């Protein structure tokens, strides 16, 4: 089970009948709570579509999982006169000690299907370069 720091919060709207059915399954002991039911339903759908996800990841050249960029990583990219095109399905994170100037000098674009963690200053500086669904 992921810890709170390893999860992202989402909000969904459900009709009263769907919600009532979920509550009934929770009450009957099939699931410990609504969240447990929703996670199980999401995992079942992801398993059903696992092949399509793998194909899309390969086709779009996405890094699957967690990709972390340290200040040292980005300084090396800048020193080499290059800029990164970051594409991640999962979590992309930029270290807290990365300045907005360094991020702008070393990151050309960011596409994240999942979550991007960076300081508010870096996110603001890269706002025009961040692509999301």
TORFIVEX-66047 format. One record per residue: residue number from 1; residue in one letter; x, y, z of N, C-alpha, C in turn. Coordinates in nm, 2 decimals. Last residue first. Example, Ala and Ser with C-alpha at 12.3 -4.5 7.8 and 13.67 -1.06 7.14 Angstrom:
2
- 2,S,1.28,-0.22,0.71,1.37,-0.11,0.71,1.29,0.00,0.79
- 1,A,1.32,-0.57,0.78,1.23,-0.45,0.78,1.32,-0.33,0.78
END
This chain:
133
- 133,X,-0.19,1.61,-1.99,-0.31,1.57,-2.06,-0.43,1.66,-2.04
- 132,X,0.07,1.86,-2.03,0.00,1.75,-1.96,-0.13,1.72,-2.03
- 131,X,0.38,2.01,-2.06,0.26,1.96,-2.13,0.20,1.85,-2.05
- 130,X,0.56,2.29,-1.99,0.50,2.17,-1.93,0.38,2.14,-2.01
- 129,X,0.65,2.53,-2.07,0.71,2.42,-2.13,0.66,2.28,-2.08
- 128,X,0.53,2.74,-1.93,0.51,2.73,-2.07,0.57,2.61,-2.14
- 127,X,0.63,2.68,-1.67,0.49,2.67,-1.70,0.46,2.66,-1.85
- 126,X,0.88,2.71,-1.56,0.86,2.61,-1.67,0.72,2.60,-1.72
- 125,X,0.84,2.89,-1.35,0.93,2.92,-1.46,0.91,2.83,-1.58
- 124,X,0.66,2.74,-1.19,0.61,2.87,-1.25,0.71,2.90,-1.37
- 123,X,0.82,2.53,-1.11,0.70,2.50,-1.19,0.65,2.63,-1.26
- 122,X,1.01,2.67,-0.96,1.05,2.60,-1.08,0.93,2.57,-1.17
- 121,X,0.85,2.77,-0.76,0.92,2.86,-0.84,0.96,2.80,-0.97
- 120,X,0.75,2.54,-0.63,0.65,2.63,-0.70,0.73,2.73,-0.79
- 119,X,0.96,2.26,-0.71,0.92,2.37,-0.62,0.83,2.46,-0.70
- 118,X,0.80,1.96,-0.82,0.91,2.06,-0.82,0.86,2.17,-0.74
- 117,X,0.66,1.68,-0.96,0.69,1.74,-0.83,0.82,1.83,-0.85
- 116,X,0.40,1.57,-1.15,0.52,1.65,-1.15,0.54,1.71,-1.02
- 115,X,0.23,1.27,-1.23,0.26,1.38,-1.14,0.39,1.44,-1.16
- 114,X,0.08,1.17,-1.51,0.10,1.13,-1.37,0.11,1.25,-1.29
- 113,X,0.25,1.22,-1.77,0.12,1.16,-1.75,0.13,1.10,-1.61
- 112,X,0.43,1.50,-1.87,0.41,1.40,-1.76,0.27,1.35,-1.76
- 111,X,0.67,1.65,-2.04,0.54,1.59,-2.06,0.53,1.48,-1.95
- 110,X,0.86,1.94,-2.08,0.82,1.83,-1.98,0.68,1.78,-2.02
- 109,X,1.14,2.08,-2.25,1.00,2.05,-2.24,0.98,1.94,-2.14
- 108,X,1.40,2.17,-2.19,1.33,2.23,-2.31,1.18,2.20,-2.29
- 107,X,1.61,2.25,-1.93,1.49,2.17,-1.97,1.41,2.24,-2.08
- 106,X,1.82,2.42,-1.87,1.85,2.28,-1.90,1.73,2.19,-1.94
- 105,X,1.74,2.68,-1.82,1.86,2.66,-1.91,1.88,2.51,-1.95
- 104,X,1.53,2.65,-1.65,1.50,2.71,-1.78,1.62,2.68,-1.88
- 103,X,1.67,2.54,-1.43,1.56,2.46,-1.49,1.54,2.52,-1.63
- 102,X,1.83,2.75,-1.36,1.89,2.63,-1.40,1.79,2.54,-1.48
- 101,X,1.64,2.95,-1.29,1.73,2.98,-1.39,1.79,2.85,-1.45
- 100,X,1.52,2.83,-1.07,1.44,2.85,-1.19,1.53,2.88,-1.31
- 99,X,1.73,2.58,-0.91,1.68,2.72,-0.93,1.60,2.73,-1.06
- 98,X,1.70,2.31,-0.71,1.72,2.35,-0.85,1.65,2.49,-0.86
- 97,X,1.65,2.20,-0.46,1.76,2.30,-0.47,1.79,2.35,-0.61
- 96,X,1.45,2.01,-0.49,1.42,2.14,-0.44,1.52,2.24,-0.45
- 95,X,1.46,1.83,-0.80,1.51,1.85,-0.67,1.48,1.99,-0.62
- 94,X,1.18,1.72,-0.97,1.30,1.80,-0.98,1.34,1.85,-0.84
- 93,X,1.03,1.43,-1.09,1.05,1.52,-0.98,1.18,1.59,-1.01
- 92,X,0.76,1.25,-1.23,0.88,1.33,-1.26,0.91,1.43,-1.15
- 91,X,0.60,0.95,-1.22,0.63,1.07,-1.15,0.76,1.13,-1.20
- 90,X,0.42,0.84,-1.49,0.45,0.81,-1.35,0.47,0.94,-1.28
- 89,X,0.57,0.87,-1.77,0.45,0.82,-1.73,0.47,0.77,-1.59
- 88,X,0.75,1.14,-1.91,0.74,1.04,-1.81,0.59,1.00,-1.79
- 87,X,0.99,1.31,-2.07,0.86,1.25,-2.10,0.85,1.13,-2.01
- 86,X,1.18,1.60,-2.13,1.14,1.50,-2.03,1.01,1.45,-2.07
- 85,X,1.44,1.70,-2.30,1.29,1.68,-2.33,1.25,1.57,-2.24
- 84,X,1.70,1.91,-2.20,1.62,1.79,-2.19,1.48,1.80,-2.24
- 83,X,1.97,2.05,-2.38,1.85,2.07,-2.30,1.76,1.95,-2.31
- 82,X,2.33,2.13,-2.37,2.21,2.05,-2.41,2.09,2.10,-2.33
- 81,X,2.58,2.20,-2.29,2.51,2.28,-2.40,2.39,2.21,-2.45
- 80,X,2.70,2.08,-2.09,2.72,2.01,-2.21,2.65,2.09,-2.33
- 79,X,2.60,2.24,-1.88,2.74,2.25,-1.91,2.78,2.18,-2.05
- 78,X,2.34,2.14,-1.87,2.36,2.28,-1.91,2.51,2.30,-1.95
- 77,X,2.38,1.88,-1.78,2.31,1.90,-1.90,2.35,2.04,-1.96
- 76,X,2.50,1.94,-1.53,2.58,1.87,-1.63,2.52,1.88,-1.77
- 75,X,2.29,2.06,-1.40,2.41,2.14,-1.42,2.49,2.07,-1.53
- 74,X,2.11,1.85,-1.38,2.08,1.96,-1.47,2.20,2.05,-1.49
- 73,X,2.25,1.68,-1.20,2.21,1.63,-1.33,2.19,1.75,-1.42
- 72,X,2.27,1.86,-0.97,2.40,1.81,-1.04,2.36,1.76,-1.18
- 71,X,2.01,1.87,-0.89,2.08,2.00,-0.94,2.20,1.96,-1.02
- 70,X,1.83,1.59,-1.03,1.90,1.66,-0.92,1.96,1.79,-0.98
- 69,X,1.54,1.44,-1.11,1.65,1.53,-1.16,1.71,1.61,-1.05
- 68,X,1.39,1.13,-1.15,1.42,1.24,-1.06,1.54,1.31,-1.12
- 67,X,1.12,0.94,-1.24,1.24,1.00,-1.30,1.27,1.12,-1.21
- 66,X,0.95,0.64,-1.21,0.99,0.76,-1.14,1.12,0.81,-1.21
- 65,X,0.76,0.50,-1.47,0.80,0.50,-1.33,0.83,0.63,-1.28
- 64,X,0.88,0.50,-1.79,0.78,0.45,-1.71,0.83,0.44,-1.57
- 63,X,0.94,0.75,-2.02,1.00,0.67,-1.92,0.89,0.63,-1.82
- 62,X,0.82,0.72,-2.36,0.80,0.77,-2.22,0.88,0.68,-2.13
- 61,X,0.79,0.69,-2.64,0.92,0.70,-2.58,0.91,0.77,-2.44
- 60,X,0.55,0.63,-2.76,0.57,0.77,-2.72,0.71,0.80,-2.66
- 59,X,0.57,0.36,-2.79,0.55,0.44,-2.91,0.58,0.59,-2.88
- 58,X,0.60,0.26,-2.53,0.70,0.24,-2.62,0.69,0.34,-2.74
- 57,X,0.35,0.35,-2.42,0.47,0.39,-2.36,0.59,0.38,-2.46
- 56,X,0.17,0.20,-2.59,0.18,0.35,-2.60,0.30,0.41,-2.53
- 55,X,0.23,-0.06,-2.51,0.25,-0.02,-2.65,0.26,0.13,-2.66
- 54,X,0.15,-0.05,-2.24,0.29,-0.08,-2.28,0.32,-0.04,-2.42
- 53,X,-0.12,0.01,-2.27,-0.04,0.10,-2.20,0.11,0.08,-2.24
- 52,X,-0.21,-0.22,-2.40,-0.22,-0.10,-2.47,-0.13,0.01,-2.40
- 51,X,-0.16,-0.41,-2.20,-0.09,-0.42,-2.32,-0.10,-0.29,-2.40
- 50,X,-0.34,-0.33,-1.99,-0.19,-0.33,-1.97,-0.12,-0.33,-2.10
- 49,X,-0.61,-0.32,-1.96,-0.55,-0.24,-2.07,-0.40,-0.24,-2.06
- 48,X,-0.66,-0.47,-1.73,-0.73,-0.50,-1.86,-0.66,-0.44,-1.98
- 47,X,-0.51,-0.34,-1.54,-0.47,-0.47,-1.58,-0.54,-0.51,-1.72
- 46,X,-0.67,-0.11,-1.53,-0.53,-0.10,-1.57,-0.48,-0.23,-1.62
- 45,X,-0.90,-0.22,-1.42,-0.91,-0.16,-1.55,-0.77,-0.14,-1.61
- 44,X,-0.80,-0.30,-1.17,-0.86,-0.40,-1.26,-0.87,-0.34,-1.40
- 43,X,-0.72,-0.06,-1.05,-0.62,-0.16,-1.08,-0.68,-0.26,-1.18
- 42,X,-0.98,0.06,-1.03,-0.88,0.12,-1.12,-0.77,0.02,-1.15
- 41,X,-1.09,-0.11,-0.84,-1.15,-0.09,-0.97,-1.06,-0.03,-1.07
- 40,X,-0.92,-0.07,-0.62,-0.93,-0.20,-0.68,-0.99,-0.20,-0.82
- 39,X,-0.97,0.20,-0.57,-0.83,0.16,-0.61,-0.84,0.02,-0.68
- 38,X,-1.24,0.19,-0.49,-1.20,0.26,-0.61,-1.06,0.22,-0.66
- 37,X,-1.23,0.03,-0.26,-1.30,-0.01,-0.37,-1.26,0.05,-0.50
- 36,X,-1.07,0.20,-0.10,-1.02,0.06,-0.13,-1.10,0.01,-0.25
- 35,X,-1.24,0.42,-0.08,-1.11,0.43,-0.14,-1.05,0.29,-0.18
- 34,X,-1.45,0.32,0.08,-1.47,0.36,-0.06,-1.34,0.36,-0.14
- 33,X,-1.32,0.03,0.27,-1.38,0.17,0.26,-1.39,0.20,0.11
- 32,X,-1.27,-0.24,0.26,-1.26,-0.17,0.39,-1.32,-0.03,0.39
- 31,X,-1.50,-0.46,0.08,-1.39,-0.36,0.08,-1.39,-0.29,0.22
- 30,X,-1.69,-0.64,0.17,-1.61,-0.67,0.05,-1.48,-0.58,0.04
- 29,X,-1.86,-0.58,0.38,-1.72,-0.63,0.41,-1.64,-0.67,0.29
- 28,X,-2.09,-0.46,0.35,-2.10,-0.60,0.35,-1.96,-0.66,0.37
- 27,X,-2.01,-0.19,0.33,-2.09,-0.24,0.45,-2.09,-0.39,0.46
- 26,X,-1.90,-0.20,0.08,-1.81,-0.17,0.20,-1.88,-0.22,0.32
- 25,X,-2.12,-0.25,-0.07,-2.01,-0.35,-0.08,-1.92,-0.32,0.04
- 24,X,-2.27,-0.02,-0.01,-2.32,-0.15,0.02,-2.21,-0.25,0.03
- 23,X,-2.11,0.18,-0.13,-2.13,0.18,0.02,-2.18,0.04,0.07
- 22,X,-2.14,0.11,-0.40,-2.01,0.10,-0.34,-2.02,0.09,-0.18
- 21,X,-2.41,0.17,-0.42,-2.37,0.03,-0.44,-2.23,0.01,-0.38
- 20,X,-2.41,0.45,-0.37,-2.48,0.36,-0.28,-2.44,0.21,-0.30
- 19,X,-2.27,0.53,-0.60,-2.21,0.55,-0.46,-2.28,0.46,-0.36
- 18,X,-2.45,0.47,-0.80,-2.32,0.41,-0.80,-2.26,0.42,-0.66
- 17,X,-2.67,0.63,-0.71,-2.69,0.49,-0.72,-2.55,0.42,-0.72
- 16,X,-2.56,0.90,-0.72,-2.60,0.84,-0.60,-2.62,0.69,-0.60
- 15,X,-2.27,0.93,-0.93,-2.41,0.93,-0.91,-2.45,0.86,-0.78
- 14,X,-1.96,1.09,-0.85,-2.04,0.97,-0.88,-2.19,1.00,-0.86
- 13,X,-1.67,1.25,-0.93,-1.81,1.27,-0.90,-1.88,1.14,-0.94
- 12,X,-1.34,1.26,-0.78,-1.44,1.21,-0.88,-1.58,1.24,-0.83
- 11,X,-1.02,1.37,-0.74,-1.16,1.39,-0.70,-1.24,1.34,-0.81
- 10,X,-0.70,1.26,-0.61,-0.79,1.29,-0.72,-0.93,1.30,-0.67
- 9,X,-0.37,1.28,-0.49,-0.51,1.29,-0.46,-0.59,1.33,-0.59
- 8,X,-0.11,1.05,-0.52,-0.17,1.18,-0.56,-0.32,1.18,-0.54
- 7,X,0.15,0.90,-0.32,0.02,0.90,-0.39,-0.02,1.05,-0.43
- 6,X,0.36,0.90,-0.15,0.37,0.84,-0.27,0.25,0.83,-0.36
- 5,X,0.28,1.01,0.09,0.38,1.09,0.01,0.40,1.03,-0.12
- 4,X,0.11,0.81,0.20,0.05,0.94,0.15,0.15,1.02,0.07
- 3,X,0.23,0.50,0.06,0.22,0.59,0.17,0.16,0.72,0.12
- 2,X,0.07,0.22,-0.09,0.15,0.34,-0.10,0.13,0.42,0.02
- 1,X,0.08,-0.12,0.00,0.00,0.00,0.00,0.09,0.12,0.00
END
